[in-house]
Amino acid sequence: SVPTDEARGRVALYLAITMAPFTLLAPVIGPLLDHVPHGRRAAMAGTMTARALLALTMSGAVATGGIELYPAALGVLVCSKAYGVIRSAVVPRLLPTGFALVKANSRVTLAGLLATGIAAPIGVGLQQIGPAWPLYGACAIFVAGTFLSLSMPPKVDSAKGERKAHMLTHGERKPSLRTVGPSVLHGLQANVAHRVLSGFLIFFLAFLLRVHPLAGQSAAASLVMVGVAAGIGNACGTAIGAWVRNRPPEVIVATGLMLALSAAVLTAVFFSPLMVAVLGAVAGLSQALSKLSLDAMIQRDVPESVRTSAFARSETLLQMSWVVGGAIGISLPLNGVVGMSVAAGILALGAVLALRGLLVASRRSTTPPSRITVAPRVR
C-alpha cells in the first residue's frame, strides 16, 4: 500500500533485523555449546524451557500492547536457532546402523514439516478464542519438548568416540570454516549460492510481480503462485532426501547446483510466468537437498569437539547470504530478463567455486585407501 521506493526502504530494514539472532549464534552460542558436550539433552531442554517462558511473556504483551513483546520475540528466535544447531550436532549420536546422514537429516526435517501442517490449523482455531491463546498453545508445546529432550537416550551425552581435535590449522587462533576440509568448504560455497538465489528471488519477484503480475492474476495472487511452487519444490527436496540411497552428499550438492543453474539459464532465455514458477520449484528442491547434504558433511567430517560451532557459523553465513541476495533483489530495475540473468550469474559463480572441488572430494570419499608397501630399511 506504499510507493515502491518507500517499500524498498522498509524491506531493507527488515533484512537488517533478520540478522539480529545470528549476531549471537556464531560468536557466542556455538562456542558455548562446544564446552558442554556432556549436556546436550539439558541444552536442548533449556532452549525449550526458555521459549515456553517467553511465549507466556508474549501472551501478556499481545493483550496489553507492551514493548516486552519485541525482546521476547527476539529471544524466541535466538533459542530457536540454538536448538537447530544442537539438534544437528546430536543427529550423528542417534543414527541407526546403516542409515545415511542425508536420509536422517531429511527424515528429521520432514517430521518438522508434518508437525507444522498439523499445528497450523490448531493455532488458527486457538486464535478464534483470543490473541493470547496461540501463545498458550506454544507454551504447552515447548513444555512437552522439554520433557522429550530430557528423555532422549543417554548416549546423546556420552563422550565415547569423541576426538579432542580442533577446527584449526597451525598458527590460527579462532575456528574458521576455511579449515574444515574440502567437502564442507565446497558444500558451503554451493549452499551460499543457493541462499543468495533464494533471498534474491523472494524480494526481486515480490517487487516485479507487484508491478507486472502474472497474466490474469493480481499481484498478491501472482506472488502466492510462485511461492507455492517454491514451497512444493522444497518439500519435494526434503522428501527425496528422506528416501535417497547412500549417495555421497558431495554428489547430491553438485547435482542440485547444476539443476538450479540450468533452470535459471532457461528462465533467463525463455522468460515467462511458467518458467518463473519452474525456477522457483527447482530452486526450492535443490536448496533443500543441498542443505541436508551440507549438514551431513559437517556431521561426518568436523570433529565433535567443535561441531556445534561449525553449525553455528555455517547457519550465520547462510543467513547473511540470504540477506545479501535480498539486498540485490530490491536494488535491481524491475526487468524480468535482467533479474533472471542475475539469478543465473549467482549460481554460475557458485558452480565455478564449488563444483570441481565437490566432485574431487566425492571421489576421495568413495575411493578405498590403497595398500601401502613399506620398503625395508637399508643400513
Summary of the structure (lengths in Angstrom):
residues: 379
radius of gyration: 22.4
end to end distance: 87.3
largest distance: 89.4
contacts: 1276
relative contact order: 0.15
helix: 79%
strand: 0%
